Amino acid sequence: MSAFTNAISTFDGFLGFTGDDPTTEAEYTAALAASDNNMIGRESWFSGDAPTWTEIQTRITEQADTTTGLPQVTAKKKLMDLGLSEDEVKALVAATKV
């Protein structure tokens, strides 16, 4: 789940949406106004007022800063996800500090 989807789904009255995540306030506003990205049988993304773009961005930041939200991805984690061992990552980091 993306950071946007994770954040928006925590707001009261969220009904769902389809399509790509908006990446700007203008895209978000346009997506809310369009009907082609509503869930089947729904007339909007929310049963009440939709949160503002700023509220969503704040929620994304809050979730990234907690252990219950989406974790912040570090370079070390990315390298280990690629299959490098912790020793290999340490060696690589040490080599870049020269």
N, C-alpha and C positions, 0 to 999 in steps of 0.2 A: 504494500500500500504506500502511496506517495505521501510526502509530508503534507501536501495540500489536502488530499483526501482524508488523511488521518485527522487533521485539524478540523476540517469542516464537519466531519461526522460527529464531533463532540458537541456541536451546538444544538440547543433544544429545537425540536421541530424539524430536524433534517430528514428529508424524504429520499434523498439520493439524486444522482445525476449520471449521465453517460457522456462519453467523449473524453477529449484530452483535458488535462488540468489547465486552467488559465494561468498565465505567468505574469500578467500585469493587471492593474485595476481596470483598464479599458476592456481587456478580454473578459474579465470576471463580470463586469456590468453587462456587456453584450451577451454573454452566455446565460446570465440570469433572465434577460429579456427574451431570449430565443426559446422556442418550444421544442426544437428538435433534439435537445439534450436532456430532456426530462425523462425520468424513469417511466416505463410503460404504465399507463393508467394514472399518472400524476400530472398535475397542471403546473407544478413549479418544483423547485429544489427544497423548499421549506413550507411547513404548514402555517408559519407566521412570517414575521419580518426576517429577511435574510441578514446575516451579519455583514458588516462593512469589510472592505478589503483590509483595512488597518486592523480590525479585530481578528481577522484570519491570520494575518502576518504575525500579530502578537501571540496568538495561540501556537503557531508553528515554532516560534522562538522559545516559548515556555516549554513546549514538549521536547524540544531538542536539548534543553537544559536540565531535564529530569530523567530519572531512570525509568519512569513509566511511559515516556514518550519515545519518539524515534531517536535512536542514539546518534550522537555526532560521530561521523566516520573519520578516523584518523588515517594518516598515511601508513602507519604501522599496520593497522588492521587491513587496509587494502592490499599491502604487500603479502601479509599472511594469508589473506583470502586467495591470492594468486599461487599459493603453495610454498612460499618461502618459510623456512623455520625461523624461530625467534633469534637464533644465533646468526643466521644469514641476514636478517633485518638489521640486527645490531652492527654487523660488519659493514653493511651497506651505508648505514647512517654514519658510522665512524669514518668511512672513506669519503663521505661528502663534506665532512667538517675539516678536511685537510686544506 
